[in-house]
Amino acid sequence: MGTHDQIISTGSEEIDRCIGGGIPYGTLMLVEGGEASGKSTLVQQFLWGGLTSGEDMALYTTENTVQSLLRQMDSLGLDITDYFLLNHLRIHPISVSMDSVNPDVLFEMLSDHMNAQKNFRATIIDSLTTFVSRAGGDQIQDFFNRCKSLCDDGQVVICTVHDGAFDNDILTRVRSVCDAYLRLQVRNEGSRLLKTIEVAKIRGADSNTGNISAFEIEPGLGIRMIPISTARA
């Protein structure tokens, strides 16, 4: 197996470079960021990269319906409708009525469902915030441990979560289970808002962690990395 086969590309050389060369198989990744920081767009880029390189992908989403997801990605120039129609992509919208289901049961149903999707090389959950907000640390850690065992079988699992969804103690525990942790932020730089991505942890990547890159989301083009120096100008 060449390196190419061991890594899922995001479909963008710029973004691959930013996260250390793509996402190695067996990676459990957490993407954390505030409102409008670009979390969904970033994981949609991962989704596109996986599908276009021939992988079957599953997406669990609390943020979109099937139609709104396909529309949103199309507007970014990432048309995935054919992959969806040909069953290379399974989209599972989750609408969680918060008072109706016990968080224990939710996490268990989700990981059981993920376990049953044997032929999918990558699973994305966007976002876990609604699940996490009512669960205790042990339930959350147990869920991440179950995701990690899928990754030990060679899958990639990517979860997004809103800023502050985990308290610090739980975040530390979850980070130690995860192979990769990306932090997205929106910063005020002079007169403009700047989206940044920090690679806080990545195992098995070519490059160092801790690097911070800036990006813009452009209609029809998706994510475009911008040099921070230009961004600050």
C-alpha positions as CSV (number, residue, x, y, z in Angstrom):
1,M,0.0,0.0,0.0
2,G,1.4,3.4,-1.0
3,T,1.0,6.4,1.3
4,H,-1.7,7.6,-1.0
5,D,-3.8,4.7,0.0
6,Q,-3.3,5.3,3.7
7,I,-4.5,8.8,3.7
8,I,-7.8,10.5,2.8
9,S,-7.2,13.7,1.0
10,T,-9.6,16.6,1.5
11,G,-9.5,17.1,-2.2
12,S,-7.6,20.4,-1.7
13,E,-3.8,20.4,-1.6
14,E,-3.9,23.6,0.5
15,I,-6.0,22.1,3.2
16,D,-4.1,18.8,3.1
17,R,-0.9,20.7,3.7
18,C,-2.5,22.7,6.5
19,I,-3.5,19.5,8.4
20,G,-0.2,17.7,7.9
21,G,-0.8,15.9,4.5
22,G,-4.4,14.6,4.7
23,I,-6.1,12.4,7.2
24,P,-4.5,9.0,7.9
25,Y,-6.8,6.0,8.0
26,G,-7.5,4.9,11.6
27,T,-7.8,8.6,12.7
28,L,-10.4,9.8,15.2
29,M,-10.6,13.6,14.7
30,L,-12.4,16.2,16.7
31,V,-13.1,19.6,15.1
32,E,-14.1,22.3,17.6
33,G,-15.3,25.8,16.8
34,G,-17.7,28.6,17.6
35,E,-20.8,29.6,15.6
36,A,-20.0,30.4,11.9
37,S,-16.3,29.4,12.3
38,G,-16.5,27.1,9.3
39,K,-16.8,23.6,11.0
40,S,-19.5,22.3,8.7
41,T,-17.8,23.6,5.6
42,L,-14.5,22.0,6.6
43,V,-16.1,18.6,7.2
44,Q,-18.0,19.0,4.0
45,Q,-14.6,19.4,2.3
46,F,-13.4,16.2,4.0
47,L,-16.6,14.5,2.8
48,W,-15.9,15.7,-0.8
49,G,-12.3,14.6,-0.7
50,G,-13.2,11.1,0.5
51,L,-16.0,10.6,-2.1
52,T,-13.9,11.8,-5.0
53,S,-11.1,9.5,-4.1
54,G,-13.4,6.6,-4.2
55,E,-14.3,6.0,-0.6
56,D,-17.8,5.3,0.7
57,M,-18.7,7.8,3.4
58,A,-21.5,8.2,6.0
59,L,-22.6,11.5,7.5
60,Y,-24.7,12.0,10.6
61,T,-26.0,15.5,10.8
62,T,-27.9,17.6,13.3
63,E,-27.2,20.7,11.2
64,N,-28.8,19.8,7.8
65,T,-31.5,17.9,6.0
66,V,-30.5,15.8,3.0
67,Q,-31.7,18.5,0.7
68,S,-30.1,21.4,2.5
69,L,-26.7,19.5,2.7
70,L,-26.7,18.7,-1.1
71,R,-27.7,22.3,-1.8
72,Q,-25.1,23.8,0.5
73,M,-22.3,21.7,-0.9
74,D,-23.3,22.4,-4.5
75,S,-23.1,26.2,-3.7
76,L,-19.5,25.6,-2.6
77,G,-18.7,23.9,-5.9
78,L,-18.7,20.5,-4.2
79,D,-21.5,18.6,-6.0
80,I,-22.0,15.3,-4.3
81,T,-25.5,14.4,-5.6
82,D,-24.3,11.6,-7.8
83,Y,-22.4,9.9,-5.0
84,F,-25.5,10.2,-2.8
85,L,-27.8,8.7,-5.5
86,L,-25.3,5.9,-6.2
87,N,-25.2,5.1,-2.4
88,H,-21.5,5.9,-2.0
89,L,-22.8,8.5,0.6
90,R,-25.3,7.8,3.3
91,I,-26.7,10.9,4.9
92,H,-28.5,10.4,8.3
93,P,-30.2,13.6,9.5
94,I,-30.7,13.4,13.3
95,S,-33.3,15.6,14.8
96,V,-33.0,15.3,18.6
97,S,-35.8,16.5,20.7
98,M,-33.8,17.2,23.7
99,D,-36.3,16.3,26.5
100,S,-37.4,13.0,24.9
101,V,-34.4,10.8,24.8
102,N,-31.9,9.9,27.5
103,P,-28.3,10.9,26.4
104,D,-27.1,7.4,27.3
105,V,-29.5,5.9,24.8
106,L,-28.7,8.4,22.2
107,F,-25.0,7.8,22.3
108,E,-25.6,4.0,22.3
109,M,-27.9,4.2,19.3
110,L,-25.5,6.3,17.4
111,S,-22.5,4.1,18.0
112,D,-24.5,0.9,17.3
113,H,-25.7,2.4,14.1
114,M,-22.1,3.4,13.2
115,N,-20.9,-0.1,14.0
116,A,-23.4,-1.6,11.6
117,Q,-22.2,0.5,8.6
118,K,-19.3,-1.9,7.9
119,N,-18.5,-0.9,4.4
120,F,-17.9,2.8,5.1
121,R,-14.3,3.9,5.4
122,A,-15.2,7.2,6.9
123,T,-17.9,8.6,9.1
124,I,-18.6,12.3,9.9
125,I,-20.8,13.5,12.8
126,D,-21.8,17.2,12.4
127,S,-22.4,18.0,15.2
128,L,-22.2,16.2,18.6
129,T,-23.1,19.4,20.5
130,T,-26.8,18.4,21.1
131,F,-25.7,15.0,22.3
132,V,-22.9,16.3,24.5
133,S,-24.9,19.0,26.2
134,R,-26.9,16.6,28.3
135,A,-24.4,13.8,28.8
136,G,-21.9,13.2,31.6
137,G,-18.2,12.8,31.1
138,D,-18.2,9.0,31.3
139,Q,-20.9,8.7,28.6
140,I,-19.0,11.1,26.4
141,Q,-15.7,9.3,26.9
142,D,-17.3,5.9,26.4
143,F,-18.7,7.1,23.0
144,F,-15.3,8.3,21.9
145,N,-13.7,5.0,23.0
146,R,-16.3,3.2,20.8
147,C,-15.4,5.5,17.9
148,K,-11.7,4.8,18.5
149,S,-12.3,1.1,18.2
150,L,-13.9,1.7,14.8
151,C,-10.7,3.7,13.9
152,D,-8.5,0.8,15.1
153,D,-10.2,-1.2,12.4
154,G,-9.0,1.3,9.8
155,Q,-11.9,3.7,9.6
156,V,-11.8,7.5,9.9
157,V,-14.3,9.1,12.3
158,I,-14.6,12.9,12.4
159,C,-16.8,14.7,14.9
160,T,-17.6,18.4,15.2
161,V,-18.6,20.1,18.4
162,H,-19.3,23.7,19.3
163,D,-16.9,25.8,21.4
164,G,-17.4,25.2,25.1
165,A,-19.7,22.1,24.6
166,F,-17.2,20.1,26.7
167,D,-16.0,21.4,30.1
168,N,-12.3,21.4,30.4
169,D,-12.0,18.1,32.2
170,I,-14.0,16.3,29.6
171,L,-12.2,18.0,26.7
172,T,-8.9,16.8,28.2
173,R,-10.1,13.3,28.3
174,V,-11.6,13.4,24.8
175,R,-8.5,14.9,23.4
176,S,-6.4,12.1,24.8
177,V,-8.6,9.5,23.0
178,C,-8.5,11.5,19.7
179,D,-5.7,11.2,17.1
180,A,-6.4,14.7,15.7
181,Y,-7.9,17.8,17.2
182,L,-8.6,20.9,15.0
183,R,-9.7,24.2,16.6
184,L,-11.5,26.7,14.4
185,Q,-11.9,30.4,15.5
186,V,-13.3,33.6,14.1
187,R,-11.1,36.5,15.0
188,N,-11.4,40.2,14.5
189,E,-8.4,41.4,12.4
190,G,-8.8,45.2,11.9
191,S,-11.9,45.7,9.8
192,R,-12.4,42.1,8.8
193,L,-13.4,38.8,10.4
194,L,-10.9,36.1,9.9
195,K,-11.5,32.4,10.2
196,T,-8.5,30.4,11.4
197,I,-7.8,26.7,11.9
198,E,-5.3,25.5,14.5
199,V,-4.0,22.0,14.3
200,A,-3.8,21.4,18.0
201,K,-3.0,17.7,17.7
202,I,-2.4,15.3,14.9
203,R,-0.9,11.9,15.1
204,G,1.0,10.4,12.2
205,A,1.1,13.6,10.2
206,D,4.2,14.8,8.3
207,S,4.3,18.3,9.8
208,N,4.3,19.9,13.2
209,T,1.2,20.7,15.2
210,G,0.4,24.0,16.6
211,N,0.4,25.7,13.3
212,I,-2.4,28.2,12.7
213,S,-3.7,29.0,9.2
214,A,-6.4,31.4,8.0
215,F,-9.1,30.6,5.4
216,E,-12.0,32.1,3.6
217,I,-15.2,30.4,2.3
218,E,-15.9,31.4,-1.2
219,P,-19.2,30.7,-3.1
220,G,-18.5,28.1,-5.8
221,L,-15.0,27.5,-4.6
222,G,-15.3,26.3,-1.1
223,I,-12.5,26.8,1.4
224,R,-9.5,28.9,0.3
225,M,-6.5,29.1,2.6
226,I,-5.0,32.6,2.9
227,P,-1.6,33.5,4.3
228,I,-2.0,35.1,7.7
229,S,0.3,38.0,6.9
230,T,-2.0,39.0,4.0
231,A,-5.0,38.4,6.1
232,R,-3.7,40.8,8.7
233,A,-2.8,43.5,6.2
